[in-house]
């Protein structure tokens, strides 16, 4: 099992890109600021962009100093598939993704 960490900004950007075939086991979005934020998470097939057709969490509220943990579903990704995210405030949220190859 491996992990990947990223800062999340207001623009949708890659927080994980699959190299080969991988399974996402958990996604943590940590709000380390004193204010609540909202976040979006997208599962984007290789060659596509984040949008309403591939959003899996929309405007999820994360209270101050709290963490959203996505662990109930396992996401199987092919080579080049991406997890993208954005949030309502820069310098407020980090992501940690746990994944394994298959």
N, C-alpha and C positions, 0 to 999 in steps of 0.2 A: 504494500500500500504506500502511496506517496501523497504529498500535499503540495498545494500551490497557493500562494498569498498574493493579493493585489489591493491597491487602493482603488476605490470606486469614485468616479466623478459624475458630474451632471450629464455628460455625454455617454451614450451607450457604447461600451467598448469591451473587448475580449477580457474575460477574467480567467478563461481556460480554453485552450485549443487542443483537441485530441491529436495525439501523435500515434497513429495506428488505431486499433480498436480498444476503447477504454470504457470503464463503467464509473460513473460518478456515484460515490456512496453517500457523501454528505456535502452540503453547502452551508457555510456559516456566514452571515452578514452581521458584522459587529459595528454598532453605532457607538463610537468612543467620544461623542460630543455631549454637551450639556443640554442640547435641544433635540426634540423629536425630528425624525426624517422619514421620507417615504422612499421606497426602492422598487425597481422593476428588475426582473430576471427573465432572460430569453434563452431558449435552446435553438440555436441557429444552424441549419444544415450548411455544409461546406459550400461556398460560393454565393450564399444569400446574405441578407442584412437583417438586423433586428427590426421587428415591426409587430403589428397587431396579429399577424398570422402565426407567430412563434413565441409570443409572450406566455410565460407560465406563472408568473407572480406579478400582479399589476398594482402599483401604488400601495404596497404593503407598508404599514406604519411600524417603525421601530422606535420605541421610546428611548429617551436619553440613557446612555450607558447600558444598553441592552443588546441582545443578540437574537436574530432570527436564525433558526436552525431548520434546514430542509433535509430530512432524512428518511421520510416514509417511502419515497419512490426512488428507485435506482434508475439512472438514465444511461442507456447504452449509446455510445457515440462512435461513429466511424471516423476514419482518418480525415482531419480537417474540419470536423464539426466543432462548434464553439458554444461556450456558455458566455453570454454577454450580460452586463448589468449597468445600471445607472442609478443615481439617487438625487434627491432634491437639494443637496448641499455638498459642495466640495470640502475636502478635509474633514470628513465626518464618518465615513464608513470604509471598513476593510473587508475583504472576502478571504475565506479559507475554504479550499475545495480539497476533499479527499477522494482519490481515485485509484483504480487498479486496472491493469491490462487484462484483456481476454482474448 
